[in-house]
Structures are given as structure tokens and as C-alpha cells.
Amino acid sequence: MLTLFGSIAVSIMMLSYSLESRSKWYVLIFAGASAATSTYSAFAGIYPITVIEAIWSVIAIQRFSARYRAEGSLPPSTPALES
């Protein structure tokens, strides 16, 4: 069960990282998935990865916060369709 949790956490982390440019919310999902991966590695006893993933989670939260302030809560602009 622990391996399944870790696999899901890492999969979500990788997917959200690849989608970060689309929305600020993917940055927040990445932060949560990094925290979940950190938790998994702590339970598995892999403490260097625990520390690294915890740091990534904090960095991602800071990036989300900065992006949230920069973008605000306005909906994304729709690009003009070319004829």
C-alpha cells in the first residue's frame, strides 16, 4: 500500500510539473504532490529524499504565492483566433 501511495504521489507530481505553464493551480498541486512524496519517503525511511521533497514543496508554495499575486483572480485571456 505504501508503494502505491508513493507511485501515485510521484505521478501526480510529474504530471502537474509538466502542466505548470497552463495554470497557477498546477503549481499548487505540484506543491501538494511534493509534500506527499516527502511523506512517502519518510515512511519508507529514505530521509535524504524526504528533505529534498519537503524543500521542493516549500519552493513550489512560494512560486504559487508569487504567481497568484501577479495573476490575481482574473480569468486567463483568450487568444485571438486567426482566420
C-alpha positions in Angstrom: 0.0 0.0 0.0 2.9 2.3 0.7 4.4 1.7 -2.7 1.0 2.5 -4.3 0.8 5.8 -2.4 4.3 6.8 -3.4 3.7 5.9 -7.1 0.5 8.0 -7.2 2.2 10.9 -5.4 5.2 10.9 -7.8 2.9 10.5 -10.9 0.8 13.5 -9.8 4.0 15.5 -9.1 5.4 14.8 -12.6 2.1 15.5 -14.3 1.4 18.7 -12.5 5.0 19.9 -13.1 4.6 19.4 -16.8 1.3 21.4 -16.8 2.5 24.3 -14.6 2.6 26.7 -17.5 -1.1 26.3 -18.1 -2.4 27.4 -14.6 -1.1 28.6 -11.3 -3.2 25.9 -9.7 -0.9 23.2 -11.2 1.9 24.8 -9.2 -0.2 24.3 -6.0 -0.9 20.7 -7.0 2.8 20.2 -7.5 3.5 21.5 -4.0 0.9 19.1 -2.5 2.3 16.2 -4.5 5.8 17.0 -3.4 4.7 17.0 0.2 3.0 13.7 -0.4 6.2 12.3 -1.9 8.1 13.6 1.1 5.7 11.9 3.4 6.1 8.6 1.5 9.8 8.7 1.6 9.8 9.4 5.3 7.6 6.3 5.9 9.9 4.3 3.6 12.9 5.5 5.6 14.6 7.4 2.7 15.4 10.6 4.6 17.5 12.4 2.1 14.6 12.3 -0.4 12.3 13.4 2.4 14.3 16.6 2.9 14.6 17.3 -0.8 10.9 16.9 -1.5 10.0 19.0 1.5 12.2 21.8 0.2 10.6 21.4 -3.3 7.2 21.7 -1.6 8.1 25.0 0.1 9.6 26.4 -3.1 6.5 25.5 -5.0 4.3 27.1 -2.4 6.4 30.3 -2.7 6.1 30.1 -6.5 2.3 29.6 -6.3 2.0 32.6 -4.0 4.1 34.9 -6.2 2.2 33.8 -9.3 -1.2 34.2 -7.5 -0.3 37.7 -6.6 0.9 38.5 -10.1 -2.0 37.0 -11.9 -4.7 37.8 -9.3 -8.0 36.1 -9.7 -8.7 37.3 -13.2 -9.6 34.6 -15.8 -6.9 33.9 -18.4 -7.2 36.0 -21.6 -8.4 34.2 -24.6 -6.0 34.3 -27.6 -7.5 35.8 -30.7 -8.3 33.3 -33.4 -6.5 33.7 -36.6 -8.5 33.5 -39.8 
